């Protein structure tokens, strides 16, 4: 095992300098366990002491992966504390703001029952920034009391109505969409020059006829459509606004699969482990066996996995993905997670039982709004790649027909920018990304560091059916 000391050479190996790219495929060190005294101090909320212990450990000669894990832990804690920034008084006021007739007594009852997401920081409870929304996801009665978002309500009604039409025999439709994403740096940085990557639609599967309409800068680099995570890249000044406007055509992806006609899966891509998240742990292998049982048909095996997740896992907002050691195992142990968490569990379980599975992501987009969204694809010969949206399916736990639609089918309220998980940009980003695994809202950096604080806006400029 190669050993590094704290030298400039080591820092170059890690990629914490501008001359070396951080390769996302080499982040297996995230699965390395931290020394127990550091874990203990973090558990107690003594993060300053934990940081001190990390510095002490870094003075020693260490295996490379352990050293990388310790250095990353400093970064992880910084992001963690940024996510838990409501003290108790602020948290109560936030709950009152978002939930009708919410009381202090309710707050403490929910806390004592384990429904409020908080950590201890220097002896104080600090609450996660979206803990209120997660109350509503965990307890349906609170969903009715949440302040309504008109755009979300309109989007949900549109989606529900269109699913009903498809299930009643309407033919799949195509839509032409025009949208814009913009990014503005708000972080106080000394350097003038910044680099910006914004997501850009791919041409694959259900999406075609992608066109660049306009961009904020005359000079840019547009990655080709075969790049797994497609972006448009700019260089400019920190004061600039960066934007791209594009259009594309997307179709409703509807399939008819006859399980008896499926064929054997031979050697194929998207079957192997991809640390740190797509890992065949003992628990996940046992869970896959428990779910699938003696089923041999690949389509029906995937369906059993889909059913188990959509019926047993609840939707929940999560922390930034970079804060987790193993996302699929987290979902399987906690029975909760957002769209990407559920997709990763599906992908991992499918691969364990021999079904190729992969990532697809970008936006959920309707005429009323657009927001980041992730889902999965699985491969069944002779039908090829089929979609599976676990979180949308799980939304319809009480409606089997709607829930099952999202196994093998997909609505057209999407923008697809990513066809794989944990892949580099083109050109590559030098410093650690805000989201090291996916890209839906953009990334930025200077010549010397990553930029954490920026604002983004997604605008839906046009969304219309193509009539043939």
C-alpha positions, 0 to 999 in steps of 0.5 A: 500500500502506498504511503504519503506524508503531508507533502506538496506531492501528497496534496497533488495526489489528492487534487487539492491544487489547481494542476490536478483534476479530482477524478470522481471515480476515485472517491472510494476512500469515502467508505473508509471508517474514521478513527473512533475518537473522531466519531465519538466527538462528532456524535457528541457535537464537539466538532471543533475537538473532532477537527483538532483530532483530525489534524493530530491524525494527519501528522502521522504516516497513514495509508493514502485512503485513510489520509484522504478520508480524514481530509475529506471529513473536514470538508464534510463537516463544514457542509454538514454544519451549513445544512443544520443552521436553525437553532430551536427558536428559529426552527419553531418559528419556521414550522409555524410559518409553513404549517397552519396552526402549529404549536410549541407543544406539537414541536416538542412532541414531534421531536421526542418521537423522532420526527425532527431532524437535528444534530447536537452542536456544542451542546445545542440542538441545531435543526436541518434546513428542510426539517419542516417539509420532512414532517409532512412527508413522514406524517400525511396529516401534516401534508394537509396543513402545509402552506400550498405552493400554487406552481407545485399544485398545478404541476401535480394536477397536470401530471395526474391528468396526463397519466389518467389519459395515458392509462385510458388508452391515449397515444404517447405525445411529444412536447417541445420545451424551451428553458433557461438556467442562470447562475450568479456567484454570491460568495465573497472571493478574491479572484476575478476569474471564475469557471462555470458549468451549467447542465445542458440537455442530452440527445438520448432515449426519449429526448431529441432535437436539442438546440442551443438558443442563446448563452451569456458569453460569446465564448463557451464550450458545449460538451458533446451529447455522448458525455455522461454528464453534459454541460456548457462551460464558461470562463468569466468574472465573478460579477457576471451572470452565467446563463444558457437557453435551450430547447429540445423535444421530449416524448412520453416513454411508454412500453408494453412488455410481455414478461414471457418474451424476455431473453437471458441477460449476457455480459453487459455494462452497468452490472458491477459495483461502483464505490462508494455508493453502488456496493454489494454489501452483505445486507443489500445482497441479503435484502435483494435475495429476500425481495426477489426470492426464486424468481428467474425472469429478469423483468419480474425480478426488477418489478419485485425490487420496484414494488418493494421500494415504492411500497416500503420507502417514504420520500424524504428530503436529504442532506447534500449527497456528499455527506453520505458514506453509502446512499443505498444502504442508508435508504435500505436501513432508514426506509426513506430517501429522496428521488436519487436515493431511491433510484440508487437503491433500485440500481444497486439491487438490480445489479446484485441480481444480475439486471443492468441498471443505470442513472438518468437525471436532470429536471422535472419540468412542466409549464409551471415549474422546473426542479432537479429530479433523478430516476433510473433505467434498467435493461431487459432484452429484447426490449432494451433500456426501460425507465423506472421512477421510484419516487414518483411511483411511491407517490401513488402507494394507494393507487396501484395503476398509477404506481405501476405506470412508473415501472417501464414508463415515464411521463414527458415532464423531464429534461435529461442532462445526465445518463450516468452517476459520478462522472467527470465533466468535460472539461474536467472540474479541478476542485471538489464539486458541490455535488460530486455525483450529479449535476442539475443546477451547475458548478463553479470554481476559481483557479484556486478553490471550489465556489460553494455559494451561488444562486441559480434560477430555472425558467420555463419559457415555453412548453407545448405539445407537438401536434402531428 
